Amino acid sequence: MSTRAWAGIIAVTVMLITGTVSAQTPRKAVMVVDFADRAGGWTYTRETVTVRIINRLRDDPNIRVLSRDQVQDALKQARLETSGILDWQDVQKVAKTLSADYVLMGEVTTFDQQYTGGCLPIVGCAYTVTATVNLRGKVLDAAAGAFVAEPTAESRKQQSSISVWVGYWWGSVSIDNFDSQLIGKATLEAVDSFVTKVRPTIK
């Protein structure tokens, strides 16, 4: 094959690659404000839920999620609250400084693990453990200055336990073992449901 023919093939290939890249839709940038813990109880609820929401959003190749530290620093510099559902005008200004297309804010309204049952002679101790996690949030279109969605999610999981229950549930739960605990499994299910509702609104 002649040199001129090879040059033609290379030129066409370059044009095809360039056209494909330019035709790709730019990823939407999303800033996630920490989800406020309205339930109380466990110290790490806010961090645990927020990080898992960020990680699930990052599974979508069309979404670019800003780092949690970057968002927290920007909110502090603007002298705003760093968690919860904030005033849309205030958070819109922060979003513009970070070049974010959307803002996701929310609250953890229920985050609990209850034990029912007890101990009987000879039979021993038996409990039913119920973990419940509820989330509510808002998605702000930063350019339009309007909320485009108000997603919610609820998860409730149960299991039986023959161990003796002593004290509050969070006494045996840490960040390291969280996902393997019943409350952790309920959280992951609630986060998955929540993010599934958020994704279609980011476009």
matplotlib code that plots the C-alpha trace (Angstrom):
import matplotlib.pyplot as plt

x = [0.0, 1.4, 2.4, -0.4, -3.0, -1.7, -1.8, -5.5, -6.4, -4.7, -6.5, -9.9, -9.2, -8.2, -11.3, -13.5, -11.9, -12.1, -15.8, -16.6, -14.9, -16.6, -20.0, -19.8, -22.0, -20.0, -20.5, -22.7, -21.0, -22.8, -22.0, -23.4, -24.1, -23.7, -27.0, -28.1, -28.7, -32.2, -32.5, -29.7, -28.0, -25.0, -22.1, -21.2, -24.6, -24.0, -20.6, -21.6, -24.8, -23.2, -20.1, -22.3, -24.5, -21.4, -20.0, -23.2, -23.5, -20.0, -21.0, -22.7, -20.2, -22.3, -22.0, -19.0, -19.3, -17.2, -15.2, -16.8, -13.9, -14.1, -17.8, -17.4, -14.6, -16.7, -19.7, -17.5, -15.9, -19.4, -20.3, -23.2, -24.3, -22.4, -25.3, -29.0, -31.3, -30.0, -31.5, -31.4, -30.1, -27.2, -26.2, -26.7, -23.9, -21.6, -22.4, -21.5, -18.1, -17.4, -18.9, -21.4, -24.5, -26.6, -26.7, -28.0, -29.0, -30.9, -31.6, -31.6, -35.0, -34.9, -31.8, -32.6, -32.4, -35.0, -35.1, -38.3, -38.5, -36.8, -35.6, -37.6, -36.6, -35.2, -36.0, -33.4, -33.2, -34.6, -35.0, -36.3, -34.0, -35.5, -33.4, -35.0, -33.4, -35.4, -33.9, -35.4, -33.7, -33.8, -32.0, -31.3, -30.6, -27.9, -28.3, -32.1, -32.2, -35.0, -35.6, -36.1, -36.8, -37.5, -36.5, -37.2, -36.2, -37.1, -35.6, -36.7, -34.8, -35.4, -33.5, -33.7, -31.1, -30.5, -27.7, -28.3, -28.9, -27.3, -27.4, -27.9, -27.4, -24.6, -22.4, -21.4, -21.4, -18.3, -17.4, -15.3, -18.0, -21.0, -21.9, -22.1, -24.5, -28.3, -28.4, -25.7, -27.6, -30.7, -28.6, -27.2, -30.7, -32.0, -29.1, -29.5, -33.2, -32.5, -29.8, -31.9, -34.5, -31.9, -30.0, -32.8, -33.1, -29.4, -29.4]
y = [0.0, 3.4, 6.1, 8.3, 5.6, 5.0, 8.8, 8.8, 5.9, 7.6, 10.9, 9.2, 7.4, 10.6, 12.3, 9.4, 9.4, 13.2, 13.2, 10.5, 12.4, 15.7, 14.0, 12.6, 14.4, 16.1, 14.5, 16.5, 17.8, 17.1, 18.5, 16.5, 18.3, 16.1, 14.5, 15.8, 13.3, 14.1, 10.7, 11.0, 8.1, 6.9, 9.3, 8.4, 8.5, 11.7, 10.6, 7.0, 7.8, 10.7, 8.7, 5.8, 8.1, 9.7, 6.3, 5.0, 8.2, 7.7, 4.3, 6.3, 7.2, 10.2, 11.9, 13.5, 13.9, 16.5, 15.4, 15.6, 17.7, 20.2, 20.7, 21.0, 23.6, 25.6, 25.7, 26.7, 29.5, 30.7, 30.6, 28.2, 25.1, 22.0, 19.5, 19.2, 21.0, 24.5, 27.7, 27.2, 30.7, 30.3, 26.8, 27.9, 30.5, 27.8, 25.5, 28.1, 28.7, 24.9, 24.7, 22.2, 21.5, 20.0, 20.0, 17.0, 17.7, 15.7, 14.3, 11.0, 11.0, 7.5, 5.5, 2.9, -0.7, -2.2, -5.4, -7.2, -10.5, -11.6, -14.5, -17.4, -20.2, -23.3, -21.8, -19.1, -15.7, -14.9, -11.5, -10.1, -7.3, -4.7, -2.0, 1.0, 3.7, 6.6, 9.2, 12.4, 14.9, 17.5, 17.9, 21.5, 22.4, 25.1, 26.9, 27.1, 27.8, 25.3, 22.0, 19.2, 16.3, 15.4, 11.8, 9.6, 6.1, 3.7, 0.4, -2.0, -5.3, -8.0, -10.9, -13.3, -13.3, -15.7, -13.6, -11.6, -8.0, -5.5, -1.7, 0.4, -1.1, 1.3, 0.1, -2.9, -1.1, 0.7, 2.2, -0.8, -3.5, -1.3, -2.9, -6.4, -5.3, -5.3, -1.5, -1.4, -3.6, -1.4, 1.7, 0.3, -0.7, 2.8, 4.4, 2.3, 3.1, 6.8, 7.1, 5.2, 8.0, 10.7, 9.6, 10.3, 13.9, 14.7, 15.2]
z = [0.0, -0.9, 1.6, 0.3, 1.0, 4.5, 5.1, 4.0, 6.4, 9.3, 8.6, 8.4, 11.7, 13.5, 12.3, 13.5, 16.9, 17.2, 16.2, 18.7, 21.5, 20.6, 20.3, 23.9, 26.3, 29.1, 32.5, 34.9, 38.0, 41.3, 44.7, 47.6, 50.9, 53.9, 54.9, 58.3, 61.0, 62.3, 64.1, 66.6, 68.4, 66.4, 66.1, 62.5, 60.8, 58.8, 57.5, 56.8, 54.8, 52.8, 51.8, 50.6, 48.5, 46.9, 46.1, 44.5, 42.4, 41.2, 39.7, 37.0, 34.2, 33.2, 36.6, 38.1, 41.9, 43.6, 46.6, 50.0, 51.4, 48.5, 49.1, 52.9, 52.5, 50.1, 52.4, 55.4, 53.4, 52.5, 56.2, 55.5, 57.4, 56.2, 56.3, 55.7, 53.2, 52.8, 51.3, 47.5, 46.8, 49.2, 47.9, 44.3, 44.8, 46.2, 43.3, 40.8, 42.4, 42.2, 38.6, 39.8, 37.7, 40.4, 44.2, 46.2, 49.8, 52.4, 55.8, 57.6, 59.3, 60.7, 61.7, 64.3, 65.3, 67.7, 69.6, 70.6, 72.6, 75.7, 77.9, 79.2, 81.6, 79.8, 76.4, 76.6, 75.0, 71.6, 69.9, 66.6, 65.4, 63.2, 61.5, 59.8, 57.7, 56.0, 53.8, 52.2, 49.9, 47.3, 43.9, 42.9, 39.3, 39.9, 36.6, 36.8, 40.5, 40.9, 42.7, 40.1, 42.5, 46.1, 46.4, 49.4, 50.4, 53.2, 54.2, 56.9, 57.6, 60.2, 61.6, 64.5, 67.2, 70.1, 71.6, 74.8, 74.0, 76.4, 75.9, 72.8, 69.4, 68.4, 71.1, 68.9, 65.6, 64.2, 60.8, 60.1, 60.6, 59.6, 56.2, 57.7, 60.5, 60.0, 60.3, 57.6, 55.2, 55.7, 55.0, 51.8, 50.6, 51.4, 49.6, 46.5, 46.3, 46.9, 44.3, 41.8, 42.1, 41.9, 38.7, 36.1, 37.4, 36.6, 32.9]

ax = plt.figure().add_subplot(projection="3d")
ax.plot(x, y, z, "-o")
ax.set_aspect("equal")
plt.show()
